[in-house]
Amino acid sequence: VCTPIPGYAQSITGFKLPVFFERSEMQKGQTNRLKTLVTGASANTLPNGLMSIEQPRITHYFPDGRTNVVAVSSAALLDPKQRTVFSTNLLSVVAGTNQMKVEGIGYFGHLTNLFLIFSNDVKTVIRQELASSARTNSGLLGTAAKTIARTNSEIYITVQRLHLDYERNVAVYFHDVHVENPTTDLHADKLTIKRTAD
């Protein structure tokens, strides 16, 4: 468990670390420059240059300023030079307007493009409007989504490992994938989901 260590040279209350869009990334007419914002209740600088963040919150934004994803954890380590964050703790993520909720234990993330890797015990809940754009290598979920779309229930996914690329809105699930819904029960080794920006 990552926890702040007292007694080091620099301790910050109300920590904030902004990551901005590069000029080459900005769209024509784009006025929002803030890409990702990391905040924490407190932060301590460690001798190796890493920072121990208490109650980190990561918010990633679309170019138009809308919130793309919010991720929260109890504690994490941050590498301010590499713009990476990692922890053995639970990370909870909400994408869009609650379209997709993810929880997993143990994670590593790149802040510049918000690419997150969940290591263990990953659980996902997807609202049914997202199902129409989901697919597996064998196309099974695409078929199942037609059935799911006729219900008002949500899709539940459990898996061992998950890669989330929030900049491209792509989720790739690996190893022991289990997808369930009151009308569906699927198992796969790999599952890829593409989420629309809206």
WOGIUR-V472118 format. One line per field, one symbol per residue. ss: DSSP state (h for helix, s for strand, l for the rest). phi: phi as a letter, one per 30 degrees, with the letter a starting at -180 (. if undefined). burial: b if it has 16 or more other C-alpha atoms within 10 Angstrom, else e. A space follows every 50 residues. Layout:
ss = ???
phi = ???
burial = ???
//
This chain:
ss = llllllllllsssssssssslllllllllllllsssssssssssslllll ssssllssssslllllssssssslsssssllllsssssssssssslllls ssssssssssllllsssssssssssslhhhhhhssslllhhhhhhhhhll llllssssslsssssllllssssssssssssllsssssssssssllll
phi = .dbdcdjddbbbcidbbdbcddedddddidcdcdcbbcbadabbdcedjd bccchdbccccdedjdddabbbbdaacbcdddhbbaacddccbbchcidb bbbaciabbcddbhcccccbhdbbbcddddddcdaceciddedddddddd ccccccbcadbbcccddchbbbcbihdbcbaecbbbbadbbcbccddd
burial = eeebeeeeeebeeebbeebbbeeeeeeeeeebbbbbbbbbbbbbbbeeeb bbbbbbbbbbbbbeeebbbbbbbbbbbbbeeeebbbbbbbbbbbbbeebb bbbbbbbbbbbbbbbbbbbbebbbbbbbebbbebbbeeeebbebbeebbe eeebbbbbbbbbbbbbbebbbbbbeebbbbbeeeeebbebbbbbbeee
//
